[in-house]
Amino acid sequence: MNRTIAVALLALLFCTSSLAQAVDAEKLAPYYPTPQTIVDKMLQLGGLKAGERVYDLGSGDGRIVITAADKFHADAIGIELDKDLCKQSLDRIHKLHLEKNAHIVNGDLLKQNYSSADLVTVYLFPGFIDKVQPLLDQQLKKGARVVCHDFEFKNWTPDKVQNIADDGDGRSHTLYLYRK
Ligand SMILES: C[S@@+](CC[C@H](N)C(=O)[O-])C[C@H]1O[C@@H](n2cnc3c(N)ncnc32)[C@H](O)[C@@H]1O
């Protein structure tokens, strides 16, 4: 699947979920998980080290949080609005005995404090990602990194852009690394 089709699919998913949750004005993207191969690349590009704190904004089924805690030995926190996805994440964290390093907050990602983050990962819908950028601008400490999947921040210049032509399922991805 190429990038245009992926964006169209995201738009369709977003409209469907918006209709289902018309009163939920805070939904910044539908659930559309990052493939595991890309999760690994995001955390590698972000230079995540053991003991560092990473936040995934809109953590879905927790795969970024779980990988960060399990493979990178980081202190990982996911923020997710959807209760079912939080439960799925917590069940998997429990199964893998990662409770010490992997945490899920069931809440609005726009209402959290990211000042302790070393790395933030973002896979949110274009347009809505613009709401996140000023928040991170305000809160992130100097030197903190941000990795965005497929959709970039408008007013920040990336340190690095990584294009992945094929994730193994024929889908291309672009990752953007920013540094505060
Ligand atoms: C495109 S998915 C990405 C999931 C995961 N980060 C990944 O890369 O696999 C976006 C996620 O953000 C969540 N989300 C959207 N708006 C949110 C908000 N305001 N606060 C917390 N989570 C939100 C959605 O429920 C969805 O699970």
The ligand as a Gaussian input file, in Angstrom:
#p B3LYP/6-31G(d) Opt

LIG

0 1
 C       -2.827000       6.302000      14.566000
 S       -3.105000       5.548000      16.157000
 C       -1.433000       5.259000      16.700000
 C       -1.325000       4.185000      17.766000
 C        0.109000       3.918000      18.235000
 N        0.763000       5.128000      18.666000
 C        0.914000       3.280000      17.156000
 O        1.714000       4.006000      16.534000
 O        0.736000       2.069000      16.899000
 C       -3.599000       6.998000      17.139000
 C       -4.108000       6.682000      18.536000
 O       -4.322000       7.912000      19.216000
 C       -5.462000       7.773000      20.057000
 N       -5.941000       9.135000      20.357000
 C       -6.522000      10.009000      19.523000
 N       -6.789000      11.166000      20.133000
 C       -6.348000      11.044000      21.414000
 C       -6.310000      11.910000      22.548000
 N       -6.802000      13.160000      22.484000
 N       -5.761000      11.456000      23.685000
 C       -5.260000      10.187000      23.768000
 N       -5.278000       9.315000      22.737000
 C       -5.802000       9.734000      21.563000
 C       -6.409000       6.925000      19.230000
 O       -7.375000       6.297000      20.054000
 C       -5.427000       5.933000      18.582000
 O       -5.275000       4.773000      19.358000

